[in-house]
Amino acid sequence: MTNITYKCPACGGALRYSPAERKFSCEYCGNSYDNVAEKLSAKEIKTGAAADDGSKGGSTLYTCPSCGAELVTDATTAATECYYCHNPVVLAGRLSAEWKPDSVLPFTVDKETAKAELANWIKKHRYVPGDFKSEKNLDSITGVYYPYWMADYDAFASFEGEGVRVITTTTPTHVITRRRYFRVVRRGKIKFSNLQRSALSKADRKLANGVHPYRYQQLEPFQDKYLAGFMAEKRDIEKSEVSESLESECQGYVQSLLTRDCTYTSLSGRTSANFTGSEYRYTLLPAWIMTYRHKGKDNKVYYYAMNGQTKAVCGVLPIDKKKLLTHCGIIFGVVAALMLLGGYFIW
């Protein structure tokens, strides 16, 4: 296995990607660099048998025996714990070339910002357990790239139908309604861009779908350097499993796109779309993830996700039932005391 590490030209320390600066920075001397892969030489550290041509690259695969998660990271990031179930992960080896993504949306929110945003979100909720908002728990938040299939389609579409325009006039004695009928034919070329489907089948992983949308204009061709300091989920859904769903979504947009400037009172008809070209991309999208196992009878795991680009959040917070019951008891006691006091003065 051959791991690739980018070294700082100034001090020789390992470089990590900084979402805040959108550069690679050295945590030892503080220098920052653009276009690391182009400007800096990579130092190969041989840790085993050299990888063959089909598995060259700097991505390493870890697996979790407990929940089945398959986590991908770069050679400089050591994964010891599954961020879902917090059980130890096992080094599975080099990630083969067939699993390499086509594009990636780099993180623009760093860990400290993500922690601060989470802390502010928690402050708005009174009854969360104390250990949920502890520094230790906040520090467990992990930057994860989630796998998606993204698609672009070119289509020649048409709409044929009937439009009705209703005109109503009122006289002193009558209300007159006139209807005019029109044959409507619309044809044209349509381009659909950045349609996406999750490439993960596990339900709990789909929490990250709640932090959409992303700004896809910032997509970059995938390079291993973007995994520095982060994890990535390995896909378990193939392109063939989502292509039909994506094409159906395109079909659903055709009528509204072709007839959106029609001014008829009502419009009915049928549409068709012939796809003349398509492009699929295996893409990684960034999210900050935190999991929390509630210490109670249910031992339930709660998930929190933040968009690694826009800071949009999604999640369900645990409730400390003791806090809630204590607060309700205090309110009940105060109300009861006021009622007794009021009754005393009345009598």
C-alpha positions in Angstrom: 0.0 0.0 0.0 1.4 3.4 -0.9 0.1 6.5 1.0 0.5 10.0 -0.3 1.2 12.9 2.1 1.6 16.5 1.1 4.4 18.2 3.0 4.9 21.9 3.9 7.9 23.3 1.9 8.7 25.5 4.9 8.9 23.1 7.8 8.0 19.7 6.4 4.9 19.3 8.4 1.7 17.6 7.0 -0.7 20.0 5.2 -4.4 19.9 5.9 -7.3 21.5 3.9 -8.7 24.6 5.7 -12.4 25.1 4.8 -12.3 28.7 6.2 -9.4 29.8 4.0 -10.1 27.4 1.1 -6.4 26.6 1.1 -4.1 24.0 2.5 -2.4 25.1 5.7 0.4 23.8 7.9 -0.7 23.4 11.5 2.9 23.7 12.6 4.3 26.9 11.0 1.0 28.4 9.8 1.8 28.8 6.1 -1.0 28.4 3.6 -0.8 27.2 0.0 -3.1 27.1 -3.1 -3.2 24.2 -5.6 -1.1 21.9 -3.5 -1.2 19.0 -5.9 0.2 21.1 -8.7 2.9 23.1 -6.7 4.1 20.6 -4.1 5.7 17.3 -4.5 4.1 14.3 -2.8 6.2 12.1 -0.5 5.3 8.4 -0.9 5.4 6.5 2.4 5.4 2.8 1.7 3.5 0.9 4.4 3.0 -2.4 2.6 2.9 -3.9 -0.8 2.8 -1.2 -3.5 -0.7 -0.7 -5.0 -1.3 -1.8 -8.5 -2.4 0.5 -11.4 -6.1 0.0 -10.6 -5.8 1.2 -7.0 -3.4 4.1 -7.2 -4.3 7.1 -5.1 -4.2 8.4 -1.5 -7.6 7.1 -0.2 -7.9 4.6 2.6 -10.9 2.5 3.4 -12.1 1.7 7.0 -15.0 -0.5 7.9 -17.1 -0.6 11.1 -17.9 -4.2 12.2 -20.8 -2.9 14.4 -23.0 -0.9 12.0 -21.5 -1.7 8.6 -20.3 1.9 7.8 -17.6 2.1 5.2 -15.5 5.3 5.7 -13.0 6.7 3.2 -10.3 9.2 4.2 -6.9 10.3 3.0 -3.6 8.7 4.1 -2.8 11.4 6.7 -6.2 11.1 8.5 -6.3 8.2 11.0 -9.8 6.9 11.7 -10.2 5.0 14.9 -13.9 5.4 15.7 -17.1 5.2 13.7 -18.8 8.6 14.0 -22.2 6.8 13.8 -22.0 4.2 16.6 -18.7 5.3 18.2 -17.3 1.8 18.0 -13.8 1.1 16.7 -13.3 0.8 13.0 -10.9 -1.5 11.1 -8.4 -0.6 8.4 -9.6 -2.4 5.3 -6.9 -1.2 2.9 -6.6 0.9 -0.3 -9.8 2.2 -2.0 -9.8 0.8 -5.5 -10.0 3.2 -8.5 -13.6 2.2 -9.4 -14.9 3.9 -6.2 -13.1 7.2 -6.9 -15.5 10.1 -7.1 -15.7 12.4 -10.2 -16.3 15.6 -8.3 -16.4 17.1 -4.8 -17.8 20.1 -3.1 -15.1 21.2 -0.6 -15.9 22.2 2.9 -16.2 25.9 3.5 -17.2 25.7 7.2 -14.4 24.7 9.5 -14.8 22.6 12.7 -14.7 25.5 15.2 -17.5 27.3 13.3 -19.5 24.1 13.1 -19.2 23.7 16.9 -20.2 27.3 17.6 -23.2 27.0 15.3 -24.3 23.7 17.1 -23.8 25.3 20.5 -26.0 28.3 19.5 -28.6 25.9 18.2 -28.6 23.9 21.4 -29.0 27.0 23.5 -32.4 27.7 22.0 -33.7 24.4 23.5 -34.0 24.2 27.2 -34.5 20.6 28.0 -31.5 18.9 26.3 -29.3 16.7 28.6 -26.3 18.4 30.1 -23.7 16.0 28.6 -25.2 16.6 25.1 -23.9 20.2 25.1 -20.6 19.4 26.8 -17.3 20.4 25.2 -16.4 16.7 24.8 -19.6 15.9 22.9 -19.4 19.1 20.7 -15.8 18.2 19.9 -17.0 14.8 18.5 -18.6 16.6 15.5 -17.0 15.1 12.3 -16.7 16.4 8.8 -18.1 13.8 6.4 -18.5 13.8 2.6 -21.7 12.1 1.6 -21.9 10.3 -1.8 -24.4 11.3 -4.4 -25.1 10.6 -8.0 -25.5 13.9 -9.9 -26.8 14.0 -13.5 -27.2 16.4 -16.4 -29.7 15.7 -19.2 -30.3 17.2 -22.7 -33.8 16.6 -24.0 -36.1 17.5 -26.8 -39.5 18.1 -25.3 -42.9 18.8 -26.6 -46.4 19.7 -25.2 -49.7 19.5 -27.1 -53.0 20.4 -25.6 -55.8 22.8 -25.2 -55.9 26.2 -23.5 -59.1 27.8 -22.3 -59.5 31.5 -21.7 -62.5 32.6 -19.7 -63.8 36.2 -19.9 -66.6 37.3 -17.6 -68.5 40.6 -18.0 -71.3 41.9 -15.8 -74.3 44.0 -16.9 -77.1 45.4 -14.7 -79.2 42.4 -15.5 -76.8 39.6 -16.5 -73.4 38.0 -15.9 -72.0 36.9 -19.2 -69.2 34.3 -19.4 -67.4 33.7 -22.6 -64.9 30.8 -23.2 -62.3 30.8 -26.0 -60.5 27.6 -26.8 -57.0 27.4 -28.3 -54.8 24.6 -29.5 -51.4 24.9 -27.8 -48.2 23.3 -29.2 -44.9 23.9 -27.6 -41.6 22.3 -28.5 -38.0 23.0 -27.5 -34.6 21.8 -26.2 -34.3 21.6 -22.4 -31.1 21.1 -20.4 -31.4 19.7 -16.8 -28.4 20.3 -14.6 -27.3 19.0 -11.2 -30.2 16.6 -10.5 -29.1 14.4 -7.6 -29.9 11.2 -5.7 -28.2 9.9 -2.6 -25.8 7.0 -3.2 -26.4 5.6 0.3 -29.2 3.1 1.1 -29.0 3.2 4.9 -31.9 5.3 6.3 -29.9 7.0 9.1 -27.3 8.3 6.6 -30.1 10.0 4.7 -30.3 12.6 7.5 -27.8 14.7 5.5 -30.5 15.1 2.8 -32.2 17.5 5.2 -29.4 20.1 4.9 -29.8 20.6 1.1 -29.5 22.6 -1.1 -25.9 23.2 -1.9 -24.3 25.8 -4.2 -23.2 23.5 -7.0 -21.3 26.2 -8.8 -18.4 25.5 -6.4 -18.0 21.8 -7.4 -14.4 20.8 -8.1 -12.8 17.8 -9.8 -12.1 15.2 -7.1 -8.6 15.0 -5.7 -7.5 13.1 -2.6 -6.3 16.3 -1.0 -9.9 17.3 -0.2 -10.2 14.3 2.2 -7.4 15.6 4.4 -8.9 15.8 7.9 -12.3 14.5 6.8 -14.2 11.3 6.3 -16.2 10.2 3.3 -18.9 7.5 3.1 -18.5 4.9 0.4 -21.5 4.6 -1.9 -23.6 1.4 -1.9 -26.1 2.5 -4.7 -25.0 2.4 -8.3 -25.9 4.7 -11.2 -28.2 2.1 -12.8 -30.4 2.1 -9.6 -31.1 5.9 -9.8 -31.2 6.7 -13.6 -34.8 5.8 -14.0 -35.9 7.9 -11.0 -33.8 10.9 -12.3 -35.3 10.6 -15.8 -38.8 10.5 -14.3 -38.0 13.7 -12.3 -37.1 15.4 -15.6 -40.4 14.3 -17.2 -42.2 15.9 -14.3 -40.6 19.3 -15.1 -41.4 19.3 -18.8 -44.9 20.7 -18.8 -44.2 23.6 -16.4 -41.0 24.5 -18.3 -42.7 24.6 -21.7 -46.0 26.3 -20.6 -44.9 28.6 -17.8 -45.5 31.8 -19.8 -48.9 30.7 -21.0 -51.7 32.9 -19.7 -54.8 30.7 -20.2 -57.3 30.2 -17.5 -56.8 26.5 -17.7 -54.5 24.3 -19.7 -54.5 20.6 -20.3 -52.6 18.3 -22.6 -49.8 15.8 -22.7 -46.0 16.1 -22.7 -43.2 14.0 -24.0 -39.4 14.2 -23.7 -36.7 12.4 -25.7 -33.4 12.4 -23.9 -30.6 13.2 -26.4 -27.7 13.2 -24.0 -26.8 12.5 -20.3 -23.8 12.8 -18.0 -23.6 11.2 -14.6 -21.1 12.2 -11.9 -20.3 10.4 -8.6 -20.0 13.4 -6.3 -19.1 14.0 -2.6 -21.1 16.7 -0.7 -19.9 18.0 2.7 -21.7 17.8 6.0 -20.7 18.1 9.7 -22.2 15.2 11.6 -22.6 14.5 15.3 -24.2 11.5 16.9 -25.3 11.2 20.5 -26.4 8.1 22.4 -29.0 9.0 25.0 -28.4 7.4 28.4 -31.8 6.0 29.1 -33.9 2.9 28.8 -34.2 3.3 25.1 -30.5 3.9 24.5 -31.5 5.8 21.4 -29.0 7.4 19.0 -29.7 11.0 17.9 -28.2 12.5 14.8 -27.4 16.1 13.9 -26.2 17.3 10.5 -25.0 20.7 9.3 -24.4 21.7 5.7 -20.6 22.0 5.3 -21.1 24.9 2.9 -24.3 26.9 3.9 -24.5 26.0 7.6 -28.1 24.8 7.2 -29.0 22.4 10.1 -31.1 19.3 10.5 -31.6 17.0 13.5 -33.6 15.8 16.4 -32.5 16.8 19.9 -32.8 14.4 22.9 -34.9 15.5 25.9 -33.9 15.3 29.5 -37.1 14.0 31.1 -35.9 14.8 34.6 -35.4 18.5 33.6 -38.8 18.6 31.9 -40.7 17.0 34.8 -38.9 19.2 37.4 -39.8 22.4 35.4 -43.4 21.2 35.0 -43.5 20.5 38.7 -42.3 24.0 39.6 -44.9 25.5 37.3 -47.6 23.4 38.8 -46.5 24.3 42.3 -46.5 28.0 41.6 -50.0 27.8 39.9 -51.4 25.8 42.8 -50.0 28.2 45.4 -51.5 31.2 43.5 -54.9 29.4 43.3 -54.8 28.7 47.1 -53.7 32.3 47.8 -56.5 33.6 45.6 -59.0 31.4 47.3 -57.9 32.6 50.7 -58.5 36.2 49.8 -61.9 35.4 48.2 -63.1 33.7 51.4 
